[in-house]
């Protein structure tokens, strides 16, 4: 049961955060940095993203309550948002926008890219924030909550590995393989997003 929950949360967060998709952008942003500097920025970006996601994971539901937003409404809205992200991944528009953000950072001569654009919005963006809140809303009990947080941590560790090894990784995979992986993940995310919407609509109809 808990293993299924972990795998479900891990796959969903992995697809949304998309470590393979972040790697080529990060490699371009840190082209002028040495390996130690690039690794340090990758670690800093993942730690900051983890803190942002943890904040929304633990207190996101209270925030919704303060804004008088029902959880089912958030499920439906979050599912639609994730579906739009999935469409962008399938048609490679998400990668294009990430590259445009990266190019803007380069033009502004910002050396440290760990906070912007890596930590936010590339890792802890609207999609991953919505996802962690949706996953936490489905968690029943402390054990389930810890399992989801463990899945989030595992994805962020993989993201760090992907960013730290982005240079050699991109030379090994190539842009075509990366594009295929992104599109496959997009199709999977579309199905997961549709399930969130279905769950939300079902809950509304039952109530």
MDAnalysis code that builds the backbone (N, CA, C; Angstrom):
import MDAnalysis as mda
import numpy as np

u = mda.Universe.empty(621, n_residues=207, atom_resindex=np.repeat(np.arange(207), 3), trajectory=True)
u.add_TopologyAttr("name", ["N", "CA", "C"] * 207)
u.add_TopologyAttr("resid", np.arange(1, 208))
u.add_TopologyAttr("resname", ["UNK", "UNK", "UNK", "UNK", "UNK", "UNK", "UNK", "UNK", "UNK", "UNK", "UNK", "UNK", "UNK", "UNK", "UNK", "UNK", "UNK", "UNK", "UNK", "UNK", "UNK", "UNK", "UNK", "UNK", "UNK", "UNK", "UNK", "UNK", "UNK", "UNK", "UNK", "UNK", "UNK", "UNK", "UNK", "UNK", "UNK", "UNK", "UNK", "UNK", "UNK", "UNK", "UNK", "UNK", "UNK", "UNK", "UNK", "UNK", "UNK", "UNK", "UNK", "UNK", "UNK", "UNK", "UNK", "UNK", "UNK", "UNK", "UNK", "UNK", "UNK", "UNK", "UNK", "UNK", "UNK", "UNK", "UNK", "UNK", "UNK", "UNK", "UNK", "UNK", "UNK", "UNK", "UNK", "UNK", "UNK", "UNK", "UNK", "UNK", "UNK", "UNK", "UNK", "UNK", "UNK", "UNK", "UNK", "UNK", "UNK", "UNK", "UNK", "UNK", "UNK", "UNK", "UNK", "UNK", "UNK", "UNK", "UNK", "UNK", "UNK", "UNK", "UNK", "UNK", "UNK", "UNK", "UNK", "UNK", "UNK", "UNK", "UNK", "UNK", "UNK", "UNK", "UNK", "UNK", "UNK", "UNK", "UNK", "UNK", "UNK", "UNK", "UNK", "UNK", "UNK", "UNK", "UNK", "UNK", "UNK", "UNK", "UNK", "UNK", "UNK", "UNK", "UNK", "UNK", "UNK", "UNK", "UNK", "UNK", "UNK", "UNK", "UNK", "UNK", "UNK", "UNK", "UNK", "UNK", "UNK", "UNK", "UNK", "UNK", "UNK", "UNK", "UNK", "UNK", "UNK", "UNK", "UNK", "UNK", "UNK", "UNK", "UNK", "UNK", "UNK", "UNK", "UNK", "UNK", "UNK", "UNK", "UNK", "UNK", "UNK", "UNK", "UNK", "UNK", "UNK", "UNK", "UNK", "UNK", "UNK", "UNK", "UNK", "UNK", "UNK", "UNK", "UNK", "UNK", "UNK", "UNK", "UNK", "UNK", "UNK", "UNK", "UNK", "UNK", "UNK", "UNK", "UNK", "UNK", "UNK", "UNK", "UNK", "UNK", "UNK", "UNK", "UNK"])
u.atoms.positions = np.array([
    [0.839, -1.208, 0.000],
    [0.000, 0.000, 0.000],
    [0.871, 1.253, 0.000],
    [1.800, 1.344, 0.962],
    [2.673, 2.503, 1.049],
    [3.656, 2.545, -0.117],
    [4.062, 1.363, -0.599],
    [4.945, 1.312, -1.766],
    [4.225, 1.846, -2.996],
    [2.958, 1.483, -3.147],
    [2.163, 1.994, -4.272],
    [2.024, 3.511, -4.192],
    [1.800, 4.012, -2.974],
    [1.671, 5.460, -2.775],
    [2.975, 6.160, -3.116],
    [4.087, 5.573, -2.671],
    [5.406, 6.156, -2.951],
    [5.658, 6.207, -4.455],
    [5.391, 5.096, -5.136],
    [5.635, 5.031, -6.577],
    [4.756, 6.018, -7.337],
    [3.488, 6.117, -6.916],
    [2.564, 7.042, -7.564],
    [3.035, 8.486, -7.391],
    [3.399, 8.852, -6.157],
    [3.876, 10.211, -5.879],
    [5.194, 10.482, -6.598],
    [6.083, 9.494, -6.583],
    [7.394, 9.655, -7.223],
    [7.249, 9.894, -8.719],
    [6.452, 9.047, -9.381],
    [6.279, 9.172, -10.835],
    [5.640, 10.514, -11.186],
    [4.612, 10.903, -10.424],
    [3.918, 12.162, -10.711],
    [4.865, 13.352, -10.569],
    [5.604, 13.416, -9.464],
    [6.528, 14.529, -9.246],
    [7.686, 14.506, -10.239],
    [8.152, 13.297, -10.568],
    [9.253, 13.175, -11.528],
    [8.844, 13.726, -12.889],
    [7.619, 13.392, -13.293],
    [7.130, 13.851, -14.594],
    [6.947, 15.367, -14.597],
    [6.410, 15.912, -13.509],
    [6.150, 17.356, -13.448],
    [7.456, 18.152, -13.362],
    [8.344, 17.757, -12.465],
    [9.614, 18.478, -12.302],
    [10.520, 18.245, -13.506],
    [10.491, 17.011, -14.036],
    [11.191, 16.680, -15.278],
    [12.699, 16.937, -15.202],
    [13.422, 16.192, -14.349],
    [14.880, 16.360, -14.268],
    [15.604, 16.239, -15.605],
    [15.241, 15.269, -16.481],
    [15.937, 15.210, -17.790],
    [15.728, 16.467, -18.623],
    [14.544, 17.093, -18.483],
    [14.265, 18.314, -19.228],
    [15.005, 19.523, -18.675],
    [15.265, 19.521, -17.365],
    [15.993, 20.633, -16.740],
    [17.491, 20.595, -17.068],
    [18.011, 19.388, -17.304],
    [19.459, 19.219, -17.497],
    [20.032, 20.051, -18.641],
    [19.448, 20.003, -19.864],
    [20.053, 20.798, -20.943],
    [19.977, 22.305, -20.699],
    [18.907, 22.757, -20.043],
    [18.786, 24.188, -19.729],
    [19.881, 24.589, -18.749],
    [20.065, 23.769, -17.718],
    [21.070, 24.062, -16.704],
    [22.473, 24.030, -17.318],
    [22.710, 23.082, -18.220],
    [24.018, 22.999, -18.877],
    [24.311, 24.279, -19.648],
    [23.280, 24.832, -20.303],
    [23.465, 26.081, -21.033],
    [23.691, 27.264, -20.117],
    [22.962, 27.299, -18.987],
    [23.080, 28.420, -18.050],
    [24.445, 28.456, -17.372],
    [25.026, 27.292, -17.156],
    [26.296, 27.214, -16.408],
    [27.473, 26.898, -17.322],
    [27.338, 27.241, -18.601],
    [28.403, 26.921, -19.567],
    [29.729, 27.580, -19.188],
    [29.660, 28.756, -18.561],
    [30.880, 29.458, -18.202],
    [31.426, 29.117, -16.826],
    [30.725, 28.254, -16.089],
    [31.147, 27.895, -14.725],
    [31.956, 26.608, -14.738],
    [32.846, 26.472, -13.747],
    [33.581, 25.216, -13.648],
    [32.694, 24.163, -12.959],
    [33.184, 22.926, -12.887],
    [32.360, 21.825, -12.365],
    [31.956, 22.067, -10.915],
    [32.871, 22.596, -10.107],
    [32.570, 22.833, -8.696],
    [31.491, 23.901, -8.544],
    [31.587, 24.973, -9.302],
    [30.581, 26.040, -9.229],
    [29.212, 25.543, -9.694],
    [29.199, 24.771, -10.786],
    [27.941, 24.243, -11.317],
    [27.289, 23.293, -10.330],
    [28.085, 22.450, -9.681],
    [27.555, 21.506, -8.694],
    [27.000, 22.232, -7.483],
    [27.707, 23.276, -7.042],
    [27.260, 24.065, -5.896],
    [25.934, 24.760, -6.185],
    [25.791, 25.331, -7.376],
    [24.540, 25.990, -7.740],
    [23.398, 24.980, -7.872],
    [23.712, 23.792, -8.379],
    [22.693, 22.740, -8.504],
    [22.179, 22.329, -7.124],
    [23.098, 22.170, -6.164],
    [22.703, 21.797, -4.801],
    [21.861, 22.889, -4.167],
    [22.273, 24.140, -4.356],
    [21.543, 25.268, -3.774],
    [20.142, 25.365, -4.382],
    [20.038, 25.168, -5.685],
    [18.733, 25.233, -6.351],
    [17.784, 24.163, -5.824],
    [18.286, 22.950, -5.634],
    [17.440, 21.848, -5.156],
    [17.022, 22.041, -3.703],
    [17.912, 22.595, -2.878],
    [17.572, 22.849, -1.468],
    [16.492, 23.929, -1.381],
    [16.649, 24.998, -2.136],
    [15.651, 26.077, -2.119],
    [14.310, 25.561, -2.632],
    [14.333, 24.783, -3.715],
    [13.100, 24.207, -4.256],
    [12.441, 23.278, -3.241],
    [13.259, 22.506, -2.521],
    [12.723, 21.596, -1.508],
    [12.008, 22.368, -0.403],
    [12.583, 23.486, 0.021],
    [11.964, 24.298, 1.072],
    [10.638, 24.894, 0.593],
    [10.612, 25.349, -0.653],
    [9.371, 25.917, -1.209],
    [8.280, 24.852, -1.273],
    [8.628, 23.676, -1.802],
    [7.642, 22.598, -1.940],
    [7.196, 22.083, -0.575],
    [8.136, 22.022, 0.380],
    [7.778, 21.577, 1.732],
    [6.801, 22.546, 2.382],
    [7.012, 23.826, 2.161],
    [6.117, 24.846, 2.712],
    [4.688, 24.647, 2.207],
    [4.545, 24.432, 0.896],
    [3.210, 24.236, 0.329],
    [2.647, 22.863, 0.674],
    [3.527, 21.870, 0.850],
    [3.064, 20.530, 1.225],
    [2.445, 20.539, 2.622],
    [3.071, 21.255, 3.543],
    [2.618, 21.245, 4.939],
    [1.515, 22.255, 5.218],
    [1.554, 23.390, 4.534],
    [0.614, 24.465, 4.852],
    [-0.282, 24.874, 3.691],
    [-0.204, 24.161, 2.585],
    [-1.005, 24.508, 1.420],
    [-2.501, 24.395, 1.660],
    [-2.894, 23.350, 2.399],
    [-4.318, 23.150, 2.667],
    [-4.883, 24.261, 3.543],
    [-4.108, 24.705, 4.536],
    [-4.537, 25.828, 5.372],
    [-4.660, 27.103, 4.540],
    [-3.755, 27.259, 3.559],
    [-3.824, 28.423, 2.679],
    [-5.109, 28.399, 1.859],
    [-5.474, 27.223, 1.363],
    [-6.723, 27.093, 0.615],
    [-7.922, 27.432, 1.497],
    [-7.869, 26.948, 2.749],
    [-8.949, 27.227, 3.687],
    [-9.085, 28.714, 3.961],
    [-7.949, 29.383, 4.100],
    [-7.981, 30.829, 4.357],
    [-8.563, 31.592, 3.175],
    [-8.386, 31.053, 1.976],
    [-8.915, 31.698, 0.774],
    [-10.313, 31.196, 0.418],
    [-10.855, 30.299, 1.277],
    [-12.186, 29.722, 1.082],
    [-12.300, 28.973, -0.252],
    [-11.242, 28.210, -0.555],
    [-11.224, 27.381, -1.767],
    [-11.371, 25.928, -1.352],
    [-12.382, 25.237, -1.892],
    [-12.582, 23.827, -1.573],
    [-11.501, 22.977, -2.219],
    [-11.166, 21.868, -1.553],
    [-10.120, 20.986, -2.045],
    [-10.475, 20.395, -3.406],
    [-11.755, 20.079, -3.608],
    [-12.170, 19.504, -4.891],
    [-11.975, 20.503, -6.032],
    [-12.221, 21.776, -5.750],
    [-11.989, 22.809, -6.760],
    [-10.507, 22.880, -7.119],
    [-9.664, 22.719, -6.090],
    [-8.218, 22.740, -6.338],
    [-7.791, 21.509, -7.127],
    [-8.417, 20.356, -6.836],
    [-8.105, 19.143, -7.593],
    [-8.386, 19.346, -9.079],
    [-9.561, 19.904, -9.379],
    [-9.950, 20.103, -10.775],
    [-9.031, 21.135, -11.440],
    [-8.804, 22.257, -10.757],
    [-7.937, 23.303, -11.323],
    [-6.508, 22.790, -11.495],
    [-6.022, 22.074, -10.481],
    [-4.667, 21.520, -10.565],
    [-4.539, 20.512, -11.690],
    [-5.568, 19.676, -11.860],
    [-5.547, 18.699, -12.938],
    [-5.512, 19.360, -14.303],
    [-6.303, 20.427, -14.477],
    [-6.313, 21.165, -15.751],
    [-4.948, 21.792, -16.014],
    [-4.352, 22.368, -14.947],
    [-3.039, 22.994, -15.097],
    [-1.980, 21.967, -15.501],
    [-2.019, 20.799, -14.859],
    [-1.058, 19.750, -15.187],
    [-1.276, 19.232, -16.610],
    [-2.538, 19.190, -17.043],
    [-2.833, 18.744, -18.401],
    [-2.243, 19.714, -19.428],
    [-2.323, 21.013, -19.139],
    [-1.739, 22.013, -20.039],
    [-0.222, 21.882, -20.089],
    [0.384, 21.587, -18.928],
    [1.833, 21.347, -18.900],
    [2.169, 20.122, -19.747],
    [1.334, 19.080, -19.632],
    [1.545, 17.859, -20.414],
    [1.494, 18.139, -21.908],
    [0.538, 18.960, -22.332],
    [0.436, 19.321, -23.748],
    [1.701, 20.052, -24.210],
    [2.189, 20.950, -23.359],
    [3.417, 21.669, -23.692],
    [4.597, 20.712, -23.833],
    [4.648, 19.691, -22.962],
    [5.738, 18.722, -23.029],
    [5.664, 17.892, -24.308],
    [4.454, 17.481, -24.672],
    [4.282, 16.651, -25.870],
    [4.682, 17.430, -27.127],
    [4.305, 18.712, -27.167],
    [4.593, 19.528, -28.349],
    [5.855, 20.377, -28.188],
    [6.634, 20.115, -27.122],
    [7.943, 20.730, -26.868],
    [7.889, 22.243, -26.640],
    [6.706, 22.761, -26.294],
    [6.605, 24.199, -26.019],
    [7.198, 24.528, -24.650],
    [7.106, 23.569, -23.701],
    [7.643, 23.816, -22.364],
    [9.149, 23.993, -22.422],
    [9.824, 23.150, -23.196],
    [11.273, 23.260, -23.360],
    [11.639, 24.588, -24.002],
    [10.846, 25.006, -24.985],
    [11.100, 26.276, -25.657],
    [11.000, 27.447, -24.682],
    [9.971, 27.435, -23.821],
    [9.818, 28.523, -22.849],
    [10.950, 28.522, -21.836],
    [11.369, 27.315, -21.395],
    [12.492, 27.225, -20.464],
    [13.751, 27.805, -21.097],
    [13.969, 27.491, -22.361],
    [15.151, 28.010, -23.048],
    [15.093, 29.535, -23.177],
    [13.900, 30.075, -23.410],
    [13.740, 31.525, -23.491],
    [14.059, 32.189, -22.157],
    [13.595, 31.544, -21.036],
    [13.914, 32.086, -19.706],
    [15.417, 32.029, -19.464],
    [16.037, 30.930, -19.871],
    [17.479, 30.773, -19.691],
    [18.243, 31.818, -20.485],
    [17.786, 32.083, -21.719],
    [18.438, 33.076, -22.562],
    [18.314, 34.466, -21.950],
    [17.170, 34.760, -21.336],
    [16.973, 36.059, -20.683],
    [17.939, 36.220, -19.517],
    [18.142, 35.142, -18.761],
    [19.084, 35.198, -17.643],
    [20.493, 35.465, -18.163],
    [20.860, 34.785, -19.253],
    [22.183, 34.990, -19.821],
    [22.364, 36.429, -20.302],
    [21.316, 36.989, -20.921],
    [21.394, 38.356, -21.410],
    [21.545, 39.355, -20.272],
    [20.926, 39.029, -19.121],
    [21.027, 39.937, -17.973],
    [22.316, 39.739, -17.180],
    [23.168, 38.818, -17.629],
    [24.470, 38.569, -17.005],
    [24.337, 38.167, -15.531],
    [23.361, 37.359, -15.203],
    [23.208, 36.859, -13.849],
    [24.035, 35.589, -13.709],
    [25.014, 35.591, -12.818],
    [25.914, 34.450, -12.711],
    [25.300, 33.316, -11.899],
    [24.718, 33.649, -10.756],
    [24.141, 32.619, -9.897],
    [22.697, 32.351, -10.332],
    [22.475, 31.180, -10.922],
    [21.140, 30.833, -11.440],
    [20.402, 29.874, -10.509],
    [20.911, 29.699, -9.288],
    [20.326, 28.693, -8.393],
    [18.915, 29.070, -7.938],
    [18.680, 30.365, -7.658],
    [17.355, 30.793, -7.201],
    [16.433, 30.981, -8.394],
    [16.828, 31.848, -9.309],
    [16.076, 32.072, -10.550],
    [17.019, 31.865, -11.726],
    [16.642, 31.045, -12.699],
    [15.325, 30.409, -12.843],
    [15.253, 28.963, -12.368],
    [16.352, 28.425, -11.761],
    [16.369, 26.981, -11.487],
    [15.433, 26.579, -10.354],
    [15.641, 27.140, -9.135],
    [14.795, 26.739, -7.998],
    [13.340, 27.066, -8.282],
    [13.118, 28.266, -8.784],
    [11.773, 28.717, -9.133],
    [11.897, 29.640, -10.341],
    [11.216, 29.334, -11.452],
    [10.067, 28.418, -11.548],
    [10.350, 27.049, -12.152],
    [11.617, 26.721, -12.463],
    [11.859, 25.473, -13.188],
    [11.639, 24.228, -12.343],
    [12.094, 24.224, -11.090],
    [11.908, 23.040, -10.238],
    [10.642, 23.196, -9.395],
    [10.585, 24.226, -8.589],
    [9.397, 24.480, -7.765],
    [8.520, 25.506, -8.470],
    [7.924, 25.094, -9.560],
    [7.039, 25.968, -10.307],
    [5.580, 25.718, -9.961],
    [4.661, 26.376, -10.660],
    [3.228, 26.189, -10.377],
    [2.788, 24.732, -10.475],
    [3.333, 24.010, -11.460],
    [2.943, 22.607, -11.633],
    [3.352, 21.729, -10.470],
    [4.598, 21.848, -10.020],
    [5.079, 21.002, -8.914],
    [4.439, 21.414, -7.589],
    [4.166, 22.716, -7.413],
    [3.490, 23.171, -6.193],
    [2.072, 22.606, -6.142],
    [1.356, 22.701, -7.267],
    [-0.003, 22.144, -7.322],
    [0.020, 20.642, -7.093],
    [1.016, 19.967, -7.669],
    [1.105, 18.509, -7.545],
    [1.336, 18.077, -6.106],
    [2.278, 18.721, -5.413],
    [2.565, 18.307, -4.035],
    [1.372, 18.577, -3.133],
    [0.623, 19.645, -3.412],
    [-0.573, 19.919, -2.614],
    [-1.663, 18.888, -2.888],
    [-1.813, 18.493, -4.140],
    [-2.796, 17.463, -4.481],
    [-2.438, 16.124, -3.849],
    [-1.169, 15.776, -3.893],
    [-0.730, 14.509, -3.295],
    [-0.931, 14.512, -1.782],
    [-0.609, 15.625, -1.136],
    [-0.774, 15.721, 0.308],
    [-2.243, 15.689, 0.702],
    [-3.105, 16.213, -0.159],
    [-4.547, 16.202, 0.125],
    [-5.096, 14.776, 0.122],
    [-4.464, 13.900, -0.668],
    [-4.909, 12.504, -0.737],
    [-4.282, 11.633, 0.343],
    [-3.279, 12.150, 1.033],
    [-2.586, 11.371, 2.058],
    [-3.451, 11.237, 3.308],
    [-3.571, 10.032, 3.799],
    [-4.339, 9.758, 5.005],
    [-3.401, 9.311, 6.126],
    [-3.164, 10.187, 7.087],
    [-2.325, 9.831, 8.224],
    [-0.880, 10.276, 8.058],
    [-0.152, 10.196, 9.181],
    [1.241, 10.648, 9.217],
    [2.136, 9.812, 8.319],
    [1.909, 8.492, 8.309],
    [2.754, 7.604, 7.517],
    [2.661, 7.933, 6.026],
    [1.447, 8.149, 5.545],
    [1.255, 8.488, 4.133],
    [1.903, 9.833, 3.806],
    [1.800, 10.779, 4.733],
    [2.423, 12.089, 4.534],
    [3.934, 11.962, 4.398],
    [4.544, 11.154, 5.275],
    [5.995, 10.950, 5.229],
    [6.419, 10.245, 3.946],
    [5.581, 9.325, 3.461],
    [5.886, 8.610, 2.216],
    [5.921, 9.582, 1.041],
    [4.962, 10.493, 0.985],
    [4.908, 11.472, -0.104],
    [6.107, 12.424, -0.020],
    [6.441, 12.855, 1.190],
    [7.609, 13.733, 1.351],
    [8.890, 13.001, 0.962],
    [8.951, 11.692, 1.251],
    [10.114, 10.896, 0.850],
    [10.208, 10.811, -0.670],
    [9.059, 10.662, -1.325],
    [9.042, 10.626, -2.790],
    [9.514, 11.956, -3.364],
    [9.062, 13.052, -2.745],
    [9.498, 14.380, -3.186],
    [11.007, 14.526, -3.034],
    [11.535, 14.077, -1.889],
    [12.974, 14.160, -1.643],
    [13.749, 13.330, -2.659],
    [13.231, 12.128, -2.976],
    [13.901, 11.258, -3.945],
    [13.969, 11.916, -5.315],
    [12.885, 12.560, -5.732],
    [12.861, 13.244, -7.032],
    [13.848, 14.410, -7.041],
    [13.924, 15.145, -5.930],
    [14.846, 16.284, -5.867],
    [16.299, 15.826, -5.857],
    [16.566, 14.677, -5.232],
    [17.921, 14.121, -5.267],
    [18.295, 13.752, -6.707],
    [17.354, 13.117, -7.415],
    [17.599, 12.787, -8.824],
    [17.767, 14.054, -9.667],
    [17.012, 15.094, -9.306],
    [17.143, 16.363, -10.020],
    [18.532, 16.943, -9.822],
    [19.032, 16.883, -8.587],
    [20.388, 17.361, -8.313],
    [21.419, 16.580, -9.119],
    [21.273, 15.254, -9.129],
    [22.201, 14.410, -9.895],
    [22.156, 14.782, -11.376],
    [20.937, 14.991, -11.879],
    [20.761, 15.350, -13.285],
    [21.409, 16.692, -13.607],
    [21.224, 17.676, -12.723],
    [21.807, 18.998, -12.954],
    [23.324, 18.963, -12.829],
    [23.812, 18.273, -11.803],
    [25.254, 18.220, -11.576],
    [25.987, 17.516, -12.713],
    [25.309, 16.537, -13.316],
    [25.924, 15.776, -14.415],
    [25.380, 16.209, -15.768],
    [24.791, 17.421, -15.833],
    [24.081, 17.840, -17.047],
    [24.984, 17.905, -18.278],
    [26.218, 18.371, -18.108],
    [27.128, 18.476, -19.250],
    [27.399, 17.124, -19.900],
    [27.992, 16.178, -19.140],
    [28.244, 14.849, -19.706],
    [26.957, 14.122, -20.106],
    [25.873, 14.354, -19.332],
    [24.593, 13.679, -19.612],
    [24.054, 14.091, -20.971],
    [24.115, 15.370, -21.298],
    [23.593, 15.838, -22.565],
    [24.458, 15.382, -23.729],
    [25.769, 15.279, -23.494],
    [26.637, 14.762, -24.551],
    [26.338, 13.288, -24.813],
    [25.957, 12.561, -23.750],
    [25.683, 11.132, -23.882],
    [24.324, 10.875, -24.534],
    [23.284, 11.601, -24.076],
    [21.927, 11.363, -24.570],
    [21.662, 12.033, -25.914],
    [22.066, 13.281, -26.016],
    [21.764, 14.031, -27.222],
    [20.377, 14.636, -27.158],
    [20.139, 15.646, -27.984],
    [18.875, 16.380, -27.943],
    [17.700, 15.531, -28.401],
    [17.918, 14.610, -29.327],
    [16.809, 13.805, -29.843],
    [16.270, 12.848, -28.790],
    [17.160, 12.189, -28.074],
    [16.729, 11.266, -27.016],
    [16.010, 12.035, -25.921],
    [16.535, 13.210, -25.566],
    [15.902, 14.041, -24.534],
    [14.490, 14.450, -24.962],
    [14.316, 14.748, -26.260],
    [12.995, 15.144, -26.765],
    [12.010, 13.986, -26.689],
    [12.470, 12.777, -27.003],
    [11.608, 11.585, -26.929],
    [11.169, 11.327, -25.497],
    [12.128, 11.420, -24.549],
    [11.818, 11.194, -23.126],
    [10.788, 12.221, -22.650],
    [10.980, 13.482, -23.022],
    [10.060, 14.543, -22.600],
    [8.651, 14.286, -23.118],
    [8.534, 13.859, -24.351],
    [7.212, 13.605, -24.928],
    [6.525, 12.416, -24.268],
    [7.286, 11.365, -23.986],
    [6.703, 10.205, -23.301],
    [6.214, 10.589, -21.904],
    [7.018, 11.380, -21.191],
    [6.614, 11.840, -19.866],
    [5.379, 12.737, -19.956],
    [5.271, 13.511, -21.032],
    [4.112, 14.373, -21.228],
    [2.823, 13.584, -21.387],
    [2.883, 12.480, -22.137],
    [1.703, 11.628, -22.311],
    [1.274, 11.039, -20.970],
    [2.255, 10.581, -20.187],
    [1.955, 10.018, -18.867],
    [1.341, 11.064, -17.949],
    [1.884, 12.270, -17.981],
    [1.363, 13.351, -17.149],
    [-0.063, 13.719, -17.552],
    [-0.374, 13.664, -18.840],
    [-1.728, 13.977, -19.308],
    [-2.742, 13.010, -18.695],
    [-2.371, 11.725, -18.636],
    [-3.262, 10.728, -18.037],
    [-3.438, 10.966, -16.539],
    [-2.348, 11.296, -15.853],
    [-2.426, 11.582, -14.421],
    [-3.275, 12.830, -14.155],
    [-3.118, 13.840, -14.986],
    [-3.893, 15.076, -14.839],
    [-5.380, 14.815, -15.036],
    [-5.706, 13.999, -16.046],
    [-7.108, 13.652, -16.292],
    [-7.704, 12.928, -15.086],
    [-6.908, 12.078, -14.435],
    [-7.395, 11.357, -13.259],
    [-7.692, 12.311, -12.106],
    [-6.857, 13.342, -11.931],
    [-7.116, 14.339, -10.892],
    [-8.450, 15.039, -11.135],
    [-8.705, 15.411, -12.387],
    [-9.963, 16.085, -12.724],
    [-11.144, 15.155, -12.486],
    [-11.015, 13.904, -12.896],
    [-12.089, 12.923, -12.697],
    [-12.392, 12.738, -11.217],
    [-11.329, 12.622, -10.392],
    [-11.521, 12.468, -8.946],
    [-12.232, 13.676, -8.349],
    [-11.820, 14.866, -8.799],
    [-12.445, 16.082, -8.291],
    [-13.909, 16.189, -8.667],
    [-14.235, 15.879, -9.926],
    [-15.617, 15.944, -10.397],
    [-16.471, 14.908, -9.673],
    [-15.968, 13.701, -9.497],
    [-16.695, 12.648, -8.788],
    [-17.027, 13.080, -7.368],
    [-16.031, 13.671, -6.684],
    [-16.243, 14.109, -5.313],
    [-17.287, 15.220, -5.233],
    [-17.284, 16.122, -6.197],
    [-18.269, 17.207, -6.228],
    [-19.668, 16.640, -6.441],
    [-19.795, 15.699, -7.375],
    [-21.096, 15.107, -7.657],
    [-21.644, 14.313, -6.466],
    [-20.749, 13.645, -5.731],
    [-21.188, 12.880, -4.558],
    [-21.664, 13.794, -3.449],
    [-21.042, 14.968, -3.344],
    [-21.409, 15.895, -2.278],
    [-22.667, 16.701, -2.628],
])
